[in-house]
Amino acid sequence: METNSDNSGHLTPDSARTALDSVAASQARAATRSAAPWWYHFGLGAALALTFLAISMRMAAWACPVLVVVALGLDQAVRRSTGVSYERFTATPGAIKIFGGYVLALVLLAAAGMYLEWGAGVHWAIAVAGGVIGVLTVTSGYRIDAAARRDIQAGR
């Protein structure tokens, strides 16, 4: 078998090492810039908590559209402030695991709150579930950022 290794690109071991170091430095910069600012997580958590409060107060007709607008606005603001645009919750394997657990907990908490309030007559159960979901959103957001940062630095 014949090989053609004329090395026309003049690739040397030193230039290959320099290129790999450059990639590693780019990954480290991207990982550092990928974390959302504190106001993103707190804004999203507060928006969800207030939406559940509005549902408990029978005002969901205006609260749900406001939640969508706030979430989209926060997403645009975080993209502008960090300079990094990526699907934060599903970008890396570590982020997907945490996000999957978060979504499951959110659905279970919302269903429990709705059952208790509408089925069992426990007043403000949806609002309480929303408060827990708000706190869960903030803590999960920070955990997702940390997992994404680790995965990006590792090249995953």
C-alpha positions as CSV (number, residue, x, y, z in Angstrom):
1,M,0.0,0.0,0.0
2,E,1.3,3.4,-0.9
3,T,1.0,6.6,1.1
4,N,1.4,10.1,0.0
5,S,2.9,12.1,2.8
6,D,4.5,15.0,1.2
7,N,3.5,17.2,4.1
8,S,2.5,20.0,1.8
9,G,0.8,21.8,4.6
10,H,4.1,21.9,6.5
11,L,2.5,20.5,9.6
12,T,5.1,19.9,12.3
13,P,4.7,18.4,15.8
14,D,5.1,21.9,17.2
15,S,2.5,23.5,15.0
16,A,0.1,20.6,15.7
17,R,0.6,21.2,19.5
18,T,0.0,24.9,19.0
19,A,-3.2,24.2,17.2
20,L,-4.4,21.8,19.9
21,D,-3.5,24.3,22.6
22,S,-5.5,27.0,20.7
23,V,-8.5,24.7,20.6
24,A,-8.2,24.0,24.4
25,A,-8.0,27.7,25.1
26,S,-11.0,28.4,23.0
27,Q,-13.0,25.7,24.8
28,A,-11.9,27.2,28.2
29,R,-13.0,30.7,27.0
30,A,-16.4,29.4,25.8
31,A,-16.9,27.5,29.0
32,T,-16.2,30.5,31.1
33,R,-18.6,32.7,29.0
34,S,-21.3,30.1,28.8
35,A,-22.6,30.6,32.4
36,A,-25.7,32.8,32.6
37,P,-25.6,35.8,34.9
38,W,-27.4,35.6,38.3
39,W,-30.4,37.6,37.0
40,Y,-31.2,35.1,34.4
41,H,-31.9,32.2,36.8
42,F,-33.6,34.4,39.3
43,G,-35.7,36.1,36.6
44,L,-36.8,32.8,35.2
45,G,-37.6,31.3,38.7
46,A,-39.6,34.4,39.7
47,A,-41.5,34.4,36.4
48,L,-42.5,30.8,36.9
49,A,-43.4,31.4,40.5
50,L,-45.5,34.4,39.7
51,T,-47.3,32.5,36.9
52,F,-48.3,29.7,39.3
53,L,-49.5,32.4,41.7
54,A,-51.6,33.9,39.0
55,I,-53.0,30.5,38.1
56,S,-53.9,30.0,41.8
57,M,-55.6,33.4,41.7
58,R,-57.5,32.4,38.5
59,M,-55.6,34.9,36.4
60,A,-53.8,32.5,34.0
61,A,-55.3,34.2,30.9
62,W,-52.8,37.0,31.2
63,A,-50.0,35.3,33.2
64,C,-49.1,32.5,30.8
65,P,-48.5,34.8,27.8
66,V,-46.4,37.1,30.1
67,L,-44.3,34.1,31.1
68,V,-43.6,33.3,27.5
69,V,-42.6,36.9,26.7
70,V,-40.4,37.1,29.9
71,A,-38.7,33.8,29.1
72,L,-37.9,34.8,25.5
73,G,-36.7,38.3,26.7
74,L,-34.4,36.7,29.3
75,D,-33.1,34.3,26.7
76,Q,-32.2,37.2,24.3
77,A,-30.7,39.2,27.2
78,V,-28.5,36.4,28.3
79,R,-27.3,35.7,24.8
80,R,-26.3,39.4,24.4
81,S,-24.7,39.7,27.8
82,T,-22.6,36.6,27.5
83,G,-21.9,36.7,23.8
84,V,-22.5,33.0,23.6
85,S,-25.6,31.6,22.0
86,Y,-26.5,27.9,22.6
87,E,-29.3,25.8,23.8
88,R,-28.5,26.1,27.5
89,F,-30.6,23.3,28.8
90,T,-29.8,20.6,26.2
91,A,-26.3,21.6,24.9
92,T,-24.3,18.9,26.7
93,P,-24.9,15.5,28.2
94,G,-24.5,16.7,31.8
95,A,-27.0,19.6,31.2
96,I,-29.5,17.2,29.7
97,K,-29.4,14.9,32.7
98,I,-30.1,17.7,35.1
99,F,-32.7,19.3,32.9
100,G,-34.5,16.0,32.5
101,G,-34.7,15.7,36.3
102,Y,-35.9,19.3,36.6
103,V,-38.6,18.9,34.0
104,L,-39.9,15.7,35.8
105,A,-39.9,17.5,39.1
106,L,-41.7,20.5,37.6
107,V,-44.4,18.4,36.1
108,L,-44.9,16.4,39.3
109,L,-45.1,19.5,41.4
110,A,-47.5,21.3,39.1
111,A,-49.7,18.2,38.9
112,A,-49.7,17.8,42.7
113,G,-50.5,21.5,43.2
114,M,-53.3,21.4,40.6
115,Y,-54.8,18.2,42.1
116,L,-54.7,19.6,45.6
117,E,-56.2,23.0,44.7
118,W,-58.8,21.9,42.1
119,G,-59.5,18.3,43.2
120,A,-59.1,18.4,47.0
121,G,-60.0,22.1,47.6
122,V,-56.7,23.1,49.2
123,H,-56.5,26.9,48.6
124,W,-53.2,28.3,47.3
125,A,-51.7,24.8,46.6
126,I,-50.8,25.8,43.0
127,A,-49.1,29.0,44.4
128,V,-47.0,27.0,46.9
129,A,-46.1,24.5,44.1
130,G,-45.0,27.5,42.0
131,G,-42.8,28.9,44.8
132,V,-41.1,25.5,45.1
133,I,-40.8,25.4,41.3
134,G,-39.3,28.9,41.3
135,V,-36.6,27.9,43.8
136,L,-36.0,24.6,41.9
137,T,-35.6,26.6,38.7
138,V,-32.9,28.8,40.2
139,T,-30.9,26.0,41.7
140,S,-31.3,23.8,38.7
141,G,-30.2,26.6,36.4
142,Y,-26.9,27.0,38.3
143,R,-26.3,23.2,38.3
144,I,-27.1,23.1,34.5
145,D,-24.6,26.0,33.9
146,A,-21.9,24.1,35.9
147,A,-22.5,20.9,34.1
148,A,-22.4,22.6,30.7
149,R,-19.2,24.4,31.7
150,R,-17.5,21.1,32.7
151,D,-18.7,19.4,29.5
152,I,-17.6,22.2,27.2
153,Q,-14.1,22.3,28.8
154,A,-13.9,18.5,28.4
155,G,-14.9,18.9,24.7
156,R,-18.2,17.0,25.0
